[in-house]
Amino acid sequence: MSAERDEQIIDTYYTSVHTSCRKNGKERKQIRYMQKDGRFLVSFQKPHGDWGPYLLDIFTTLIEIRWSMMILLFSLSYIVTWMFFGLCYWLIAYIHGDTESVDNSPCVDNVRGFTGAFLFSMETQATIGYGNRGMTENCIGAIIVVTIHDVFSCFLDTIIIGIVVAKMASARKRAQTVGFSSCAVVNLRNGVLCLSWRLGDFRGNHILEGVITAYLVRHVKQKVGSVRMLYQDIELENHHVVLATPTTIIHKLKPGSPLYKMGPDDLQEENFELVVSFTYTGDSTGMLHQTRTSYTPRDIRWGQRFKDILKVGKKRYKVDYALFNETTWVSVPMICAEAYERETRHLNGDDTLLPSVTESGQIYWTNNNTPEEVVVQTSL
């Protein structure tokens, strides 16, 4: 760490996370590529008045708009339809003379003005049928209009019901019940430094199979001023996941990994985002769903592991989701995976002391060849 920075300890989830900040109090702000809830912070600029893509795929557009806007549009569609056909019935009555004489045989009973025509239009489309207004056989034009009105009303009801059902069964709602942990951790697994995070299904009808992917995202500013997005695939130990119980996704920090040469101090200087996604099929609806989130360097906790949440009961397995995001400190070398492997190969199995950190922030040295429970502390 440079002399311009000092170290700060922040309590979160009953553990401690070491972050670095500038002494003048100004932290470097990083624009997230994706929010924690899976929404991309990307806005598209289109030519003024170019609504073509939205109108060509109007069904998807109506599904993606807010509920309040959708209810407003659907209400207006019914009201405008009632007024349009009500105007048609009034014009027919006006041309036939029903608005001026009450002694002739009308085209529509009890329709002598626009109010009666509007009420007849609403009763016809809503199939209310109070019995006071009805079509007669005196005007073939009125019969043709009411036939078109009936067909159009069925078509409009089909569209509205389909959009409402599709919006209620949206895959995004199911994705909110499948979640990743709020942070990722780095610890030793079988003598190898690994980056890991949790994935769990919070509903009772569990997912038996899904595919998880991860990639590293960076934005690089070119000399000419343009911005280029770089994507690097992250190799995972278990791409296919059985989610009957919460599972831990593991990425080994080995040669070829983008994080292979990054240590705990290097992470604070990096500007990247780890984007992870889980794609699966819902067993209730058969629809394809996707849950996604991202982790910035500040979300990665070096030298910690997730607390155990799975226990074996007398008749069933028990999962305590209250501990889903909680971590605890473990003995981990505070160096990058490259330096750790080089030191291990150099010593060829000899005893070596590697620096680690306690929960209180003290540095101690631990023997790499002894269990984690055996720790020789040295105050510095």
C-alpha positions as CSV (number, residue, x, y, z in Angstrom):
1,M,0.0,0.0,0.0
2,S,1.3,3.5,-0.8
3,A,1.8,6.1,1.9
4,E,-1.1,8.2,0.5
5,R,-3.6,5.7,1.8
6,D,-4.5,4.5,5.3
7,E,-6.3,1.3,6.3
8,Q,-9.8,1.3,7.7
9,I,-11.8,-1.5,9.3
10,I,-15.6,-1.7,8.7
11,D,-17.8,-4.1,10.6
12,T,-20.2,-6.0,8.4
13,Y,-22.1,-9.2,9.0
14,Y,-20.4,-9.6,12.3
15,T,-17.0,-9.8,10.7
16,S,-14.4,-7.3,9.7
17,V,-13.4,-6.2,6.2
18,H,-10.2,-4.3,5.4
19,T,-10.7,-1.5,2.9
20,S,-8.4,1.2,1.8
21,C,-9.3,4.9,1.3
22,R,-7.6,8.1,0.7
23,K,-6.5,10.2,3.6
24,N,-8.3,13.3,2.3
25,G,-11.6,11.4,2.5
26,K,-12.2,11.1,-1.2
27,E,-12.7,7.6,-2.3
28,R,-12.4,6.4,-5.9
29,K,-15.9,5.9,-7.3
30,Q,-16.5,2.9,-9.6
31,I,-19.4,2.7,-12.0
32,R,-21.0,-0.7,-11.6
33,Y,-21.6,-2.7,-14.7
34,M,-24.4,-4.6,-12.9
35,Q,-26.3,-3.9,-9.7
36,K,-26.6,-6.5,-7.0
37,D,-30.2,-7.3,-8.1
38,G,-29.0,-8.2,-11.6
39,R,-30.0,-5.0,-13.4
40,F,-27.5,-3.6,-15.9
41,L,-26.6,0.1,-15.5
42,V,-26.5,0.6,-19.2
43,S,-28.7,3.2,-20.9
44,F,-29.3,3.3,-24.7
45,Q,-29.5,6.5,-26.7
46,K,-31.7,6.3,-29.8
47,P,-32.7,8.8,-32.4
48,H,-35.4,11.2,-31.4
49,G,-38.8,9.8,-32.1
50,D,-37.5,6.4,-33.1
51,W,-40.1,4.1,-31.4
52,G,-39.9,1.4,-34.1
53,P,-38.2,-1.3,-32.0
54,Y,-40.8,-0.9,-29.2
55,L,-43.8,-0.9,-31.6
56,L,-42.5,-3.9,-33.6
57,D,-42.4,-5.9,-30.4
58,I,-45.4,-4.4,-28.7
59,F,-46.2,-7.5,-26.7
60,T,-42.7,-7.6,-25.0
61,T,-42.9,-3.8,-24.5
62,L,-46.3,-4.1,-22.6
63,I,-44.9,-6.9,-20.5
64,E,-41.8,-4.9,-19.4
65,I,-43.6,-1.7,-18.5
66,R,-44.6,-0.9,-14.9
67,W,-47.9,-2.2,-13.5
68,S,-49.3,1.3,-13.1
69,M,-48.6,2.3,-16.7
70,M,-50.0,-1.0,-17.9
71,I,-53.3,-0.6,-16.0
72,L,-53.5,3.0,-17.3
73,L,-53.1,1.9,-20.9
74,F,-55.5,-1.0,-20.6
75,S,-58.2,1.3,-19.0
76,L,-57.7,3.9,-21.7
77,S,-58.0,1.2,-24.4
78,Y,-61.4,0.2,-23.1
79,I,-62.7,3.7,-22.7
80,V,-61.5,4.8,-26.1
81,T,-63.1,1.7,-27.7
82,W,-66.4,2.4,-25.9
83,M,-66.4,6.0,-27.1
84,F,-65.4,5.1,-30.7
85,F,-68.1,2.6,-31.2
86,G,-70.6,4.7,-29.2
87,L,-69.9,7.5,-31.8
88,C,-70.5,5.0,-34.6
89,Y,-73.9,4.0,-33.1
90,W,-74.8,7.7,-32.6
91,L,-74.0,8.5,-36.3
92,I,-76.1,5.6,-37.4
93,A,-79.0,6.8,-35.2
94,Y,-78.5,10.4,-36.5
95,I,-78.5,9.4,-40.1
96,H,-81.6,7.2,-39.6
97,G,-83.4,10.0,-37.8
98,D,-83.6,8.3,-34.5
99,T,-82.3,11.4,-32.7
100,E,-85.1,13.7,-34.0
101,S,-88.2,11.4,-34.0
102,V,-89.3,9.1,-31.3
103,D,-92.1,7.6,-33.4
104,N,-90.0,5.8,-36.0
105,S,-88.6,2.3,-35.7
106,P,-85.0,2.9,-34.4
107,C,-81.9,1.0,-35.4
108,V,-81.1,0.5,-31.7
109,D,-83.9,0.6,-29.1
110,N,-83.6,3.5,-26.6
111,V,-80.6,5.1,-28.4
112,R,-81.7,8.6,-29.2
113,G,-78.5,10.5,-28.4
114,F,-74.8,10.1,-27.7
115,T,-75.3,9.1,-24.1
116,G,-77.5,6.2,-25.0
117,A,-75.1,5.2,-27.8
118,F,-72.2,5.2,-25.4
119,L,-74.0,3.1,-22.8
120,F,-75.1,0.7,-25.5
121,S,-71.4,0.4,-26.7
122,M,-70.2,-0.3,-23.1
123,E,-73.0,-2.9,-22.5
124,T,-72.3,-4.6,-25.8
125,Q,-68.5,-4.9,-25.2
126,A,-68.8,-5.9,-21.6
127,T,-71.7,-8.3,-22.3
128,I,-73.8,-6.7,-19.6
129,G,-77.1,-6.7,-21.4
130,Y,-79.5,-4.8,-19.1
131,G,-82.4,-5.3,-21.5
132,N,-83.3,-1.7,-22.1
133,R,-81.2,-1.2,-25.3
134,G,-80.9,-3.7,-28.1
135,M,-80.2,-4.1,-31.8
136,T,-83.2,-4.2,-34.2
137,E,-83.3,-5.5,-37.7
138,N,-84.2,-2.2,-39.2
139,C,-80.6,-1.1,-40.1
140,I,-78.1,-3.4,-41.8
141,G,-75.3,-0.9,-41.1
142,A,-75.9,-1.1,-37.4
143,I,-75.9,-4.9,-37.5
144,I,-72.5,-4.9,-39.3
145,V,-71.0,-2.4,-36.8
146,V,-72.2,-4.4,-33.8
147,T,-70.7,-7.6,-35.3
148,I,-67.3,-5.9,-35.8
149,H,-67.6,-4.5,-32.3
150,D,-68.2,-8.0,-30.8
151,V,-65.2,-9.5,-32.7
152,F,-62.9,-6.6,-31.7
153,S,-63.9,-6.9,-28.0
154,C,-63.0,-10.6,-27.9
155,F,-59.7,-9.8,-29.6
156,L,-58.9,-7.0,-27.1
157,D,-59.8,-9.2,-24.1
158,T,-57.5,-11.9,-25.3
159,I,-54.6,-9.6,-25.6
160,I,-55.1,-8.0,-22.2
161,I,-55.6,-11.4,-20.4
162,G,-52.5,-12.8,-22.1
163,I,-50.3,-9.8,-21.2
164,V,-51.5,-9.8,-17.6
165,V,-50.9,-13.6,-17.2
166,A,-47.4,-13.3,-18.8
167,K,-46.5,-10.4,-16.6
168,M,-47.6,-12.2,-13.4
169,A,-45.7,-15.3,-14.5
170,S,-42.6,-13.3,-15.4
171,A,-39.3,-15.1,-14.9
172,R,-38.0,-12.1,-13.0
173,K,-40.3,-12.8,-10.1
174,R,-39.1,-16.4,-9.7
175,A,-35.5,-15.2,-10.0
176,Q,-36.0,-13.0,-6.9
177,T,-36.5,-16.2,-4.8
178,V,-33.1,-17.6,-6.0
179,G,-30.2,-15.6,-4.8
180,F,-26.5,-15.3,-4.5
181,S,-24.6,-14.3,-1.3
182,S,-23.9,-10.6,-0.8
183,C,-20.2,-11.2,-0.9
184,A,-17.5,-13.6,-2.1
185,V,-14.7,-15.0,0.0
186,V,-11.1,-16.2,-0.6
187,N,-9.7,-19.1,1.4
188,L,-7.7,-22.3,1.2
189,R,-9.4,-25.5,-0.1
190,N,-7.1,-28.5,-0.3
191,G,-4.1,-26.3,-0.2
192,V,-5.2,-24.1,-3.1
193,L,-6.5,-20.5,-2.8
194,C,-10.0,-20.4,-4.1
195,L,-12.6,-17.7,-4.7
196,S,-16.1,-18.8,-3.7
197,W,-19.7,-17.5,-3.2
198,R,-23.0,-19.0,-2.3
199,L,-26.2,-19.8,-4.2
200,G,-29.5,-20.7,-2.6
201,D,-33.2,-21.3,-3.4
202,F,-35.4,-19.6,-0.8
203,R,-38.6,-21.4,-2.0
204,G,-39.9,-24.8,-1.0
205,N,-40.2,-26.2,-4.5
206,H,-36.5,-26.6,-5.1
207,I,-34.5,-26.6,-8.4
208,L,-32.8,-29.8,-9.2
209,E,-30.5,-28.7,-12.0
210,G,-29.2,-25.4,-13.5
211,V,-26.1,-24.0,-15.1
212,I,-24.0,-21.3,-13.6
213,T,-21.6,-19.0,-15.5
214,A,-19.1,-16.3,-14.4
215,Y,-17.0,-13.8,-16.2
216,L,-14.8,-10.8,-15.3
217,V,-15.8,-7.4,-16.7
218,R,-13.5,-4.4,-17.1
219,H,-13.9,-1.1,-19.0
220,V,-10.7,0.2,-20.6
221,K,-10.4,3.8,-21.8
222,Q,-8.6,4.0,-25.1
223,K,-6.2,6.9,-26.0
224,V,-8.6,8.3,-28.5
225,G,-11.2,8.6,-25.7
226,S,-13.4,5.7,-26.5
227,V,-14.3,3.0,-23.9
228,R,-13.9,-0.7,-24.5
229,M,-15.5,-3.5,-22.5
230,L,-13.3,-6.5,-21.8
231,Y,-14.8,-9.9,-20.8
232,Q,-12.9,-12.8,-19.3
233,D,-14.4,-16.2,-18.6
234,I,-14.0,-17.6,-15.1
235,E,-13.5,-21.3,-14.9
236,L,-15.7,-22.9,-12.2
237,E,-15.4,-26.2,-10.5
238,N,-19.1,-27.0,-10.8
239,H,-21.0,-25.5,-13.7
240,H,-24.0,-27.8,-13.3
241,V,-25.6,-27.2,-9.9
242,V,-28.2,-29.2,-7.9
243,L,-29.9,-26.6,-5.7
244,A,-32.0,-28.8,-3.4
245,T,-29.7,-27.2,-0.6
246,P,-27.5,-24.1,-0.8
247,T,-24.3,-24.7,-2.7
248,T,-20.9,-23.0,-2.8
249,I,-19.6,-22.0,-6.2
250,I,-15.8,-22.4,-6.4
251,H,-13.2,-20.8,-8.6
252,K,-9.6,-21.9,-8.1
253,L,-6.9,-19.2,-8.3
254,K,-4.6,-21.1,-10.5
255,P,-2.6,-20.1,-13.7
256,G,-5.0,-18.8,-16.3
257,S,-7.3,-17.2,-13.8
258,P,-7.6,-13.4,-14.0
259,L,-7.2,-13.2,-10.2
260,Y,-4.1,-15.4,-10.1
261,K,-1.7,-12.5,-9.6
262,M,-3.9,-10.4,-7.3
263,G,-3.4,-10.3,-3.6
264,P,-5.6,-8.7,-0.9
265,D,-3.9,-5.3,-1.3
266,D,-4.0,-5.5,-5.1
267,L,-7.8,-6.0,-5.1
268,Q,-8.3,-2.6,-3.6
269,E,-6.5,-1.0,-6.6
270,E,-8.3,-3.0,-9.2
271,N,-11.3,-1.9,-11.2
272,F,-13.3,-4.9,-12.3
273,E,-16.6,-6.6,-11.7
274,L,-17.3,-10.3,-11.3
275,V,-20.6,-11.0,-13.0
276,V,-22.3,-14.4,-12.2
277,S,-25.5,-15.9,-13.4
278,F,-27.6,-19.0,-12.8
279,T,-29.9,-20.2,-15.5
280,Y,-32.5,-22.9,-14.7
281,T,-36.0,-24.1,-15.5
282,G,-38.8,-23.6,-13.0
283,D,-40.4,-26.9,-12.0
284,S,-43.8,-25.2,-11.5
285,T,-44.2,-23.3,-14.8
286,G,-41.5,-24.9,-17.1
287,M,-40.3,-21.5,-17.9
288,L,-36.6,-20.6,-18.3
289,H,-35.3,-18.3,-15.5
290,Q,-32.1,-16.5,-14.8
291,T,-30.7,-15.1,-11.6
292,R,-27.7,-12.9,-11.7
293,T,-25.6,-10.6,-9.6
294,S,-22.1,-9.1,-9.5
295,Y,-19.2,-8.6,-7.1
296,T,-16.7,-5.7,-7.1
297,P,-13.3,-5.9,-5.4
298,R,-14.9,-4.4,-2.3
299,D,-17.3,-7.4,-2.1
300,I,-14.5,-9.9,-2.0
301,R,-13.4,-10.8,1.6
302,W,-9.9,-12.3,1.8
303,G,-9.2,-14.8,4.5
304,Q,-12.8,-15.6,5.3
305,R,-15.2,-18.5,4.8
306,F,-19.0,-18.8,4.9
307,K,-20.6,-20.1,8.1
308,D,-22.1,-23.6,8.0
309,I,-25.9,-23.4,7.4
310,L,-26.6,-27.1,6.6
311,K,-27.3,-29.5,9.5
312,V,-28.5,-33.1,9.6
313,G,-31.6,-33.6,11.7
314,K,-33.4,-36.8,12.8
315,K,-35.7,-36.9,9.8
316,R,-34.6,-34.2,7.4
317,Y,-31.8,-31.8,6.5
318,K,-32.1,-28.4,8.1
319,V,-30.9,-25.1,6.4
320,D,-30.5,-21.9,8.4
321,Y,-30.8,-19.1,5.8
322,A,-30.2,-16.6,8.6
323,L,-26.5,-17.5,8.2
324,F,-26.6,-17.4,4.4
325,N,-24.5,-14.2,4.1
326,E,-22.4,-14.5,7.3
327,T,-18.7,-15.2,7.2
328,T,-16.0,-16.0,9.7
329,W,-12.2,-15.6,9.7
330,V,-9.9,-18.4,8.8
331,S,-6.1,-18.9,8.4
332,V,-5.2,-17.8,4.9
333,P,-1.9,-16.5,3.4
334,M,-2.3,-12.7,2.7
335,I,-0.4,-13.0,-0.6
336,C,-1.6,-13.7,-4.2
337,A,-2.0,-17.2,-5.5
338,E,1.0,-16.9,-7.7
339,A,3.3,-16.0,-4.8
340,Y,1.8,-18.7,-2.6
341,E,2.4,-21.4,-5.2
342,R,5.9,-20.1,-5.9
343,E,6.7,-20.2,-2.2
344,T,5.3,-23.7,-1.8
345,R,7.3,-25.0,-4.7
346,H,10.4,-23.3,-3.5
347,L,10.2,-24.8,0.0
348,N,9.2,-28.2,-1.4
349,G,7.1,-29.1,1.6
350,D,9.3,-27.5,4.3
351,D,7.7,-25.7,7.1
352,T,6.9,-22.1,6.3
353,L,5.2,-19.3,8.1
354,L,2.7,-17.3,6.1
355,P,1.0,-14.1,7.3
356,S,-2.7,-14.0,8.1
357,V,-5.1,-11.7,9.9
358,T,-7.2,-12.1,13.0
359,E,-10.7,-10.7,13.4
360,S,-9.4,-7.9,15.5
361,G,-7.0,-6.8,12.7
362,Q,-3.8,-8.2,14.2
363,I,-1.3,-10.0,12.0
364,Y,-0.1,-13.5,12.9
365,W,1.9,-16.2,11.2
366,T,0.6,-19.6,10.7
367,N,2.3,-22.8,9.7
368,N,1.2,-23.9,6.2
369,N,1.6,-27.6,7.0
370,T,-0.3,-27.6,10.3
371,P,-4.1,-27.7,10.7
372,E,-6.0,-24.3,10.8
373,E,-6.8,-24.8,14.5
374,V,-3.0,-24.8,15.4
375,V,-2.0,-21.1,15.2
376,V,1.2,-19.5,16.5
377,Q,0.4,-15.9,17.1
378,T,3.1,-13.2,16.9
379,S,2.3,-9.6,17.7
380,L,3.8,-7.1,15.4
